Amino acid sequence: MKHGQARWFACAADAEAASAQYEHRGQGRRGRWPQPWRYHAVCYRVVADTCRTRRVRWGRPAKTDPSSTETGYRLESEVEALDNLAQDDG
C-alpha cells in the first residue's frame, strides 16, 4: 500500500487504472485471475494534489520568483481488518 500511495500520476485516468490494479479489479498476473486481499479490506480513492518541483537554475531564487509547483493525482487508501473465521473454529 505504501507503493501505491507514493506514486504520482499526471492524469486521473492513470490513477484510476492503478487503483483498479491494486484493488484486484484489473487483469491478473500472467493471465491468471486476480486474487483479493485475504485479511484486509482496502479502499482506494483518487485525490488531486500539488507538490513543489526542483528548480532548473542553480543558486538562491530571487524574491520575485514564484515557487514552482506541479499539479497531479495520487491515491489514498483506507484499510480495515477482516475477521479471520478459520482461526475461530479452532
C-alpha positions in Angstrom: 0.0 0.0 0.0 2.9 2.3 0.6 4.0 1.9 -3.0 0.5 2.9 -4.2 0.3 6.0 -2.1 3.8 7.1 -3.0 3.2 7.1 -6.8 2.4 10.3 -8.6 0.1 10.4 -11.6 -0.2 13.0 -14.3 -3.9 12.4 -15.0 -6.9 11.0 -13.2 -7.4 8.1 -15.7 -3.9 6.7 -14.9 -4.7 6.9 -11.1 -8.0 5.1 -11.6 -6.2 2.4 -13.6 -3.7 1.9 -10.9 -6.4 1.8 -8.2 -8.2 -0.9 -10.2 -5.0 -2.9 -10.3 -4.4 -2.5 -6.6 -8.0 -3.4 -5.7 -7.6 -6.6 -7.9 -10.3 -5.5 -10.4 -7.8 -5.4 -13.3 -6.0 -8.1 -15.2 -4.2 -10.7 -13.1 -0.6 -11.7 -13.4 0.4 -14.0 -16.3 -3.2 -14.4 -17.4 -4.5 -15.6 -14.1 -7.5 -14.2 -12.2 -6.6 -11.5 -9.7 -6.6 -12.6 -6.1 -8.3 -10.4 -3.5 -6.8 -9.5 -0.1 -7.3 -12.2 2.5 -7.1 -10.3 5.7 -7.8 -6.7 4.9 -10.4 -4.7 3.1 -8.6 -1.9 1.2 -10.4 1.0 -0.4 -8.5 3.4 -2.7 -9.6 6.9 -3.8 -8.0 9.4 -6.2 -7.0 12.8 -4.7 -5.8 15.9 -6.6 -2.7 17.3 -5.0 0.2 19.8 -5.7 3.9 19.4 -4.9 6.9 21.5 -5.3 9.3 20.8 -8.1 13.0 21.2 -8.4 14.4 24.4 -9.6 16.0 24.4 -13.0 18.6 27.0 -12.2 21.3 26.9 -9.6 21.7 29.3 -6.7 19.3 31.1 -4.5 16.0 32.2 -6.1 15.0 35.8 -6.3 12.3 37.1 -4.0 10.1 37.9 -7.0 10.3 34.4 -8.5 7.2 32.3 -7.7 7.8 28.8 -6.3 7.4 26.2 -9.0 4.6 23.6 -8.3 3.2 20.7 -10.2 -0.4 19.5 -10.0 -1.2 15.8 -10.2 -3.0 12.9 -8.7 -2.2 10.4 -6.0 -4.0 7.5 -4.3 -5.2 7.5 -0.7 -6.1 4.2 1.0 -8.3 3.2 3.8 -7.6 -0.2 5.4 -10.0 -2.3 7.5 -9.0 -5.6 9.1 -11.3 -8.6 8.3 -12.2 -11.2 10.8 -10.3 -14.5 10.3 -13.1 -17.1 10.7 -10.7 -20.0 10.1 -8.9 -19.3 13.5 -12.2 -19.1 15.4 -13.1 -22.7 14.6 -10.0 -24.0 16.4 
